[in-house]
Amino acid sequence: MDDSKLSRSEFMKRDSKFTDLQKGYLKQFVADCLIKRFTLEESLLYLKDKLGIQVEEDEFNYLKGELKRDIRRNVHYLRRYEYAYIHEYLDE
């Protein structure tokens, strides 16, 4: 494992420098960076601009990895269960 990568337990043990409001937006802003295909440097600047606080590279990489795992898990679920998509998106 690369020294620059955070494990989940290491990430959770860190003192939070984000307010509750910032935490709410952080995952969405990381997703924005992925969708817009920003480089690492562009992503960190974007997050600093949006949140008003510096996000460290290892924190960003951890959140990006978590987001990708969540997406992969959701896509796998929707592909595996025939009616999951209909239930999730079309049923009221």
N, C-alpha and C positions, 0 to 999 in steps of 0.2 A: 504494500500500500504506500502510496506517495505521501511524504511528510506534509505536503500542503493541503491534503484532503482532511476534512473534519469528519469524524464519526458522528452519528446521531447523539450519542451520550456526551461527547465533547461539545457539540453545538448547544445542547440543552443546558449544560452546566454553566455556560458563559453568562455573565451578568448582562441582562438585557439593556441595551442602550436605546431601544426604540420605545416610543410611547404606544399605548394600545391602538391609537388611531393609525400610527405608522405601521404597526404590525398588520393591521387590517389591509393596508394597501400594498405592502411589500411583495407578497406573492403575485399580485396582479401586475405590478411594475416589472418584476422579473420575467413574467410571461410576455409582457410587452417587448422586452429586450430580445427575447427569443424569436418572437414573431417578426420583429423588425430586423432581425439578423445583425444586431449590433456586435461589434468586437467587444472583448473584455473591457478595454479602456473606455469605449463609448458607453457600455452598460453601467460601469461604475460612475461615470459622469452623469448619466441620465438619472440614476438612483439618487445621487447626491443632490441634483437639481430638484427632483420630485419630493424627496423626503427631508431635505435640509440637513442631512447628516451623512458622514462618510461611511460607506459599507465596505468592509474588507473583502479582498479577493476570495479568501477561503469561505467566507459567509455566502458570497454570491454563488460560488461554485456548488456549495452544499444545497442551497435553495433551488438552483437550476437542476441539479440532479434529482432532488425530491419531486420537483414539478414534472420532470420527464418520467419518473417512475409512476407518479399518479396518473398521468395521461396514458401511459402504456397499460397500466392496470385497468383503467376504464375502457379503453379500446378492446382489450382482451375480453372483458366481461360482455361488452356489447356484441362482439363477434361470436362468442360462445353460446349465448342464450338467444334463441331465435326471436323472442318477443320483447327482449329487454329494451331495444331501441324504441319500439312502438310504445311501450309502457313509459319509458323515460321522457320521450319528446312529443308524443302525439296524444296520449291520454290526458284528460283534464283532472 
